[in-house]
Amino acid sequence: MKNLTDSFVYLGHWPSAGSFGFNTDILATNPINLSVVFGVLIFFGKGVLNDLLDNRKQRILNTIRNSEELREGAIQQLENARARLRKVETEADQFRVNGYSEIEREKLNLINSTSRTLKQLENYKNETILFEQQRTINKVRERVFQQALQGAIGTLNSWLNNELHLRTINANIGMFGTMKEITD
């Protein structure tokens, strides 16, 4: 290892006139080396760097194009969704209006039907009351008639004696005889 270190030290002491060697003065050699390295890098790396930048530029442009296409697609979908929303809202309003009008129509039908039913029930009630009144009146008449008939029969039976009874029978037979002569 010592030989290797000695050889570098020995190279550092070479005379600079007419021979090739290493300059160990960092301040003198660094800008020159850097300019050489940068020159080589610029000369050979310019194409690679341009290719890298062009590829990066193309990827960015493609990303922007794709983003624009996606944005346009999203805008179109948004417009379609808004149109569908307007259509659905219109249909909902129509259903709401139709529903309200249907409810009102059904309400009126129900009111009319109930009114007719109430009138019919009122008529049935009145007819039933009238029928019951007539039936009661007829029963009362019948009972009054039966009582009057029983009273009349009782009165006739108390007034009739055998002689009056025979005269009434004879008078009736005479009337029947006269009626028979008239009809013959």
PyMOL commands that set and color helices and strands:
alter all, ss='L'
color gray80, all
select helices_A, chain A and resi 2-12+26-159+162-183
alter helices_A, ss='H'
color red, helices_A
deselect
rebuild
show_as cartoon
